[in-house]
């Protein structure tokens, strides 16, 4: 039996299209998600952080009032 060469292995891997649709779908989702994430980090994250910090402050004040 003839041992397959590296060239024939690479040719067979290159011609294999199994999973190409899944890979294309992942790339499209990534191309859509990355700009959205960049926008959220740059514009919305300070508001989200301030909202969370205000909630924590209110919670701490409420727990201090409940203890006394």
N, C-alpha and C positions, 0 to 999 in steps of 0.2 A: 504494500500500500504506500502511496506517495504521500509524504508529509506536506501539509499545506504551507505555502510560503507566506511571509509577512505581507507581501503585496496582495495576494489573493484574499487574505483575511481582512485587510483594510478595504479592499474593493467590496467585499461582502457586507461589511459593517456600514460602509457608505451608502450602499443600495438599499439597506433595510430601512423601511419607512414606518415600521411599527412604532406607535407612540408619538408620531409626528403631530397628530391633532391635539393630543394632550399638551405637548410642549408649546405649540402655537397658542393654545388657549391660556396657558400660564403666562406666556410672554405678553399677551394682550391685556390680561388682568393686571399684570405688573405695570404695564405702560399707563394704565388708567389709575392705578392705586398710588403710584409714586408721586405724581403731582398733587393729588388730594392730600396725602400725608405731609408733603412739604408745606402746603397751604395751612393745614391744621397746626403744624408745629410753629410756623412763623407768625400766624395771625390769631388763631383761636386759643392756643395753649396758654398765653398769659391770662386770658379771661377765665378759662377753666381752672387754672391754678388759683386765681383770686377767689373764685366761687367756692372752691374746696377749702381754702384757708379761712374764709368767712364762716363757712359751715362748721369747721373745727372750733373756731373761736366761740361761736354761739353754743356749741355742744359743751365746751368746757365751762362756759358761764352758767349754763343750765345745770350742769352737774354740781358746780360749786353752790348754786342756790338750793339745790335739792338736799345737799348735805347739811346746810345750816338750818 
